[in-house]
Amino acid sequence: MMSKKRNIIALTIFLLIALATITANWWLPVSPTAMDANQRLLAPSGAHWFGTDDFGRDIFARVIVAARVSLAVGVIVAIIATVIGTLIGLVSGYFRKTDFILMRIVDGFLAFPALLLALALVAALGGSITNIVIALTIAFFPVMSRVVRSAVLQINNAQYIEAARTTGTSNIVILFKYILPNVLSPIIVQSTFIFAKAILAEAALSFLGVGVNPSTPTWGNMLQESQIYITISPWFSIFPGIAIVITVLSLNILGDGLRDAFDPHSIKKKRKRKPKQTAPAA
């Protein structure tokens, strides 16, 4: 029961963040780009809920709008990395002759830390949303490939797969009609973790100065701009950091919930769990 409530709360928080940033132009009372030199570095108040930054811009408005870049990058990276990783994992797990070549290539990507690889690619390609998506996709698809390959290997010799082979069913049909539907659960779970990691990586790249244009509000840019004011205006960095933590935490909780829901072993354990017996009254 507690896990279900936790998952519902996490999903609600994430949907509220997504809805708030999508509809920000309709309800935000202050423009996130409006500057006022007389309102620099103000503490949180009724007029400015999260205070103002070094240009007098409203931090609350910028935190809400900045979520657009982070969520967009996370969604796109998760989708593309999932598609590429799934295709490589399916081919590698099913066709044993190609497994060695494909997995050595994947291992080559995995030899580099994901953030370091993304940093090098963005530095070479240039800072833009498109280049960040390309870099993070290259950094995260190898993990999905490994997960899908492992799942395919577990069911590759199942009876219904062997029966499909003996009836002359083509390999493409077997892969996408019989194998793919049975490995969707780890794919879905892993994609939520890639989503969360992509948000963190985008913020890290922006913080390091190789992300999107500084004029575009992102959580990473805000943290980068606030570091020299952290002692005199801590709210400048606290609120963007809290936004990152809440978003990533909600996605990780959703991923854990999906993993528990799709894992047959955890379901069996819950069914076998018996209520505690109390001692009879004297």
ABEGO torsion letter per residue (X at the ends): XAAAAAAAAAAAAAAAAAAAAAAAAAABABBAABBBAAABGBBBBAABAAEBBAAGBBAAAAAAAAAAAAAAAAAAAAAAAAAAAAAAAAAAAABAAAAAAAAAAAAAAAABBAAAAAAAAAAAAEBBAAAAAAAAAAAAAAAAAAAAAAAAAAAAABAAAAAAAAAGBBAAAAAAAAAAAAAAAAAAAAAAAAAAAAAAAAAAAAAAGABBBAABBBAAAAAAAAAAAAAABAAAAAAAAAAAAAAAAAAAAAAAAAAAAABAAAAAAAAABBBBBBBBBX
